[in-house]
Amino acid sequence: MRAIPAKSSRDAAARKAARFLLATLMLAAAACHKPPEHDAAAADIIQLSDAFSSDFTLVNQDGEKVTNKDFRGKLMLVYFGYTHCPDVCPLSLGTISAALTRLTDKERAQIAPIFISVDPDRDTPQVMKAYLSFDDRLIGLTGTEDEIAVARQSFKVAARKEKLPDSALGYEVQHSSLFYIVDRNGRPVAAVRGSASPDEMAEILRRGLKGSLT
């Protein structure tokens, strides 16, 4: 997960756009070569214990205060990452976006797709909003170091900064890459490995809506 040095903010924005386009094209191409039916178990679902919670108090990309309780009654799909991530995060967000597109309007209305930053120093609400502008269905959340730490601890997310002395970025953030499924009552019930395809993720979300993941 090596970061790419940025020559200018315009170059950085162009690279991000290119990565999202590449991720979308890769996901679309992969879907063309897969059969329509998929076994969600192939995505390697990890059942979570009661040690996990979904507690957080953060701000969304519009600067509004948001807590986990605001999403009660919906199935939450939560992913932790950061906007300067060069590869893993764009691909993971591309998976979420593509999976949502495979669902019906009724199914999408019952799901809250959430992207929580692990880099609050750089990921302001404005930055998050620009980063997620490719899909307005995604909910970007950020906050202070302490607020992000609470969210990370709730989901047991590992993240640490690594200095990049030869890069204008200064540092990258190494972090775990899992999709968390939180049921309608706010309880994290499963984690899905980042290798899940859009079709597998869509099927997992359908099962989650029916309460059949556990």
C-alpha positions as CSV (number, residue, x, y, z in Angstrom):
1,M,0.0,0.0,0.0
2,R,2.7,2.5,-1.1
3,A,1.7,6.1,-1.6
4,I,2.5,7.9,-4.8
5,P,4.3,11.3,-4.5
6,A,2.1,14.2,-5.5
7,K,3.5,17.0,-7.7
8,S,0.5,19.2,-7.2
9,S,-3.1,19.1,-5.9
10,R,-4.3,19.0,-9.5
11,D,-2.1,16.0,-10.3
12,A,-3.3,14.3,-7.1
13,A,-6.9,14.8,-8.1
14,A,-6.2,13.5,-11.5
15,R,-4.6,10.4,-10.1
16,K,-7.5,9.8,-7.8
17,A,-10.0,10.1,-10.6
18,A,-7.9,7.7,-12.7
19,R,-7.8,5.2,-9.9
20,F,-11.6,5.3,-9.5
21,L,-12.1,4.9,-13.2
22,L,-9.6,2.0,-13.3
23,A,-11.3,0.3,-10.3
24,T,-14.8,0.7,-11.9
25,L,-13.5,-0.7,-15.3
26,M,-11.9,-3.7,-13.5
27,L,-15.0,-4.4,-11.5
28,A,-17.2,-4.2,-14.6
29,A,-14.9,-6.4,-16.6
30,A,-14.8,-9.0,-13.8
31,A,-18.6,-9.0,-13.6
32,C,-18.8,-9.8,-17.4
33,H,-16.9,-13.0,-16.9
34,K,-18.8,-14.3,-13.9
35,P,-22.1,-16.3,-13.8
36,P,-25.1,-14.4,-12.4
37,E,-25.4,-16.6,-9.3
38,H,-22.8,-16.5,-6.6
39,D,-22.4,-18.3,-3.3
40,A,-21.9,-15.5,-0.7
41,A,-19.9,-18.0,1.5
42,A,-17.1,-17.7,-1.2
43,A,-16.5,-14.2,0.0
44,D,-15.2,-15.6,3.3
45,I,-17.6,-14.1,5.8
46,I,-16.2,-13.8,9.4
47,Q,-18.8,-14.0,12.2
48,L,-18.1,-11.3,14.9
49,S,-18.3,-11.7,18.6
50,D,-20.0,-9.5,21.1
51,A,-16.6,-7.8,21.7
52,F,-17.4,-5.7,18.6
53,S,-19.7,-2.7,18.7
54,S,-20.7,0.1,16.3
55,D,-20.2,3.1,18.6
56,F,-19.1,6.3,16.9
57,T,-19.8,10.0,17.0
58,L,-18.4,11.7,13.9
59,V,-19.2,14.2,11.2
60,N,-20.4,13.5,7.7
61,Q,-19.1,15.0,4.5
62,D,-21.6,17.8,4.9
63,G,-20.2,18.7,8.3
64,E,-23.2,17.3,10.2
65,K,-22.8,15.4,13.5
66,V,-23.6,11.7,13.1
67,T,-23.8,8.8,15.5
68,N,-24.3,5.1,15.0
69,K,-27.8,5.5,16.4
70,D,-28.8,7.6,13.4
71,F,-28.6,4.4,11.3
72,R,-30.8,2.2,13.5
73,G,-33.3,0.4,11.4
74,K,-30.9,0.1,8.5
75,L,-28.2,-2.4,7.6
76,M,-24.9,-0.7,7.8
77,L,-22.0,-1.6,5.5
78,V,-18.9,0.0,7.0
79,Y,-15.4,0.3,5.5
80,F,-12.4,2.1,7.1
81,G,-9.9,3.8,4.9
82,Y,-8.6,7.2,3.8
83,T,-8.6,9.5,0.9
84,H,-4.9,9.4,0.1
85,C,-4.9,5.6,-0.1
86,P,-3.4,4.7,-3.5
87,D,-5.1,1.5,-4.3
88,V,-6.9,-0.6,-1.7
89,C,-9.5,2.0,-0.7
90,P,-10.5,3.0,-4.3
91,L,-11.0,-0.7,-5.2
92,S,-13.0,-1.4,-2.0
93,L,-15.2,1.7,-2.5
94,G,-15.6,0.6,-6.1
95,T,-16.9,-2.8,-4.8
96,I,-19.4,-1.1,-2.6
97,S,-20.6,1.2,-5.3
98,A,-20.9,-1.7,-7.8
99,A,-22.7,-3.9,-5.3
100,L,-25.3,-1.1,-4.5
101,T,-26.0,-0.8,-8.3
102,R,-26.9,-4.5,-8.3
103,L,-29.6,-4.1,-5.7
104,T,-33.1,-2.9,-6.1
105,D,-34.2,0.6,-5.1
106,K,-36.1,-1.0,-2.2
107,E,-33.0,-2.9,-1.0
108,R,-30.7,0.2,-1.3
109,A,-33.2,2.3,0.8
110,Q,-32.5,-0.1,3.7
111,I,-28.7,0.1,3.6
112,A,-26.3,2.7,4.9
113,P,-22.9,2.4,3.0
114,I,-20.4,4.1,5.3
115,F,-16.7,5.1,4.7
116,I,-14.9,6.1,7.9
117,S,-11.6,7.8,7.7
118,V,-8.5,6.6,9.6
119,D,-6.7,9.8,8.6
120,P,-8.5,12.6,10.4
121,D,-5.5,15.0,10.0
122,R,-6.1,15.2,6.2
123,D,-9.6,13.9,5.7
124,T,-11.8,16.9,6.5
125,P,-15.5,16.8,5.6
126,Q,-14.7,18.9,2.5
127,V,-12.0,16.4,1.4
128,M,-14.3,13.5,2.1
129,K,-17.1,15.0,0.1
130,A,-14.9,15.6,-3.0
131,Y,-13.4,12.1,-2.7
132,L,-16.8,10.4,-2.6
133,S,-18.4,12.6,-5.3
134,F,-18.3,9.7,-7.8
135,D,-21.2,8.1,-5.9
136,D,-23.5,10.2,-3.8
137,R,-25.0,7.1,-2.1
138,L,-21.8,6.7,0.0
139,I,-21.7,8.3,3.4
140,G,-18.3,9.7,4.4
141,L,-17.5,10.1,8.1
142,T,-14.5,11.7,9.8
143,G,-13.7,13.5,13.1
144,T,-11.0,14.2,15.6
145,E,-8.2,11.8,16.4
146,D,-10.0,10.8,19.6
147,E,-13.4,10.4,17.8
148,I,-11.8,8.2,15.1
149,A,-10.0,6.2,17.8
150,V,-13.3,5.4,19.4
151,A,-14.8,4.2,16.1
152,R,-11.7,2.1,15.3
153,Q,-11.8,0.5,18.8
154,S,-15.5,-0.3,18.4
155,F,-14.8,-2.3,15.2
156,K,-11.3,-3.5,16.2
157,V,-9.7,-1.8,13.2
158,A,-5.9,-1.7,13.1
159,A,-4.3,1.4,11.6
160,R,-0.9,3.1,11.9
161,K,1.0,5.9,10.2
162,E,4.2,5.2,8.3
163,K,6.4,8.1,7.3
164,L,7.3,8.6,3.6
165,P,10.4,10.7,3.7
166,D,10.7,10.8,-0.1
167,S,7.1,11.8,-0.7
168,A,5.2,15.1,-0.7
169,L,2.4,13.2,1.2
170,G,4.6,12.8,4.2
171,Y,3.0,9.6,5.4
172,E,0.7,6.8,4.5
173,V,-1.7,4.9,6.8
174,Q,-1.4,1.1,6.9
175,H,-4.9,-0.3,7.9
176,S,-6.9,-3.4,7.9
177,S,-9.2,-3.9,5.0
178,L,-12.6,-5.5,5.9
179,F,-16.2,-4.7,5.2
180,Y,-18.3,-4.7,8.3
181,I,-22.0,-5.7,8.3
182,V,-24.0,-4.1,11.1
183,D,-27.5,-5.3,11.6
184,R,-30.6,-3.1,12.0
185,N,-30.2,-3.0,15.8
186,G,-26.6,-1.6,15.5
187,R,-24.8,-4.8,16.2
188,P,-21.8,-5.8,14.1
189,V,-22.6,-9.3,13.0
190,A,-20.0,-10.1,10.3
191,A,-16.9,-8.9,8.5
192,V,-16.2,-9.6,4.9
193,R,-12.7,-9.9,3.5
194,G,-11.7,-7.2,0.9
195,S,-11.5,-9.8,-1.9
196,A,-15.3,-10.0,-2.1
197,S,-16.6,-9.2,-5.6
198,P,-19.5,-6.8,-6.2
199,D,-21.8,-9.8,-6.9
200,E,-20.8,-11.5,-3.7
201,M,-21.2,-8.3,-1.7
202,A,-24.6,-7.7,-3.2
203,E,-25.7,-11.2,-2.2
204,I,-24.3,-10.7,1.3
205,L,-26.3,-7.4,1.7
206,R,-29.5,-9.2,0.6
207,R,-28.9,-11.9,3.2
208,G,-28.1,-9.2,5.8
209,L,-31.4,-7.5,5.0
210,K,-33.2,-10.8,5.7
211,G,-31.2,-11.4,8.9
212,S,-29.7,-14.6,7.6
213,L,-25.9,-13.9,7.9
214,T,-25.6,-15.6,11.3
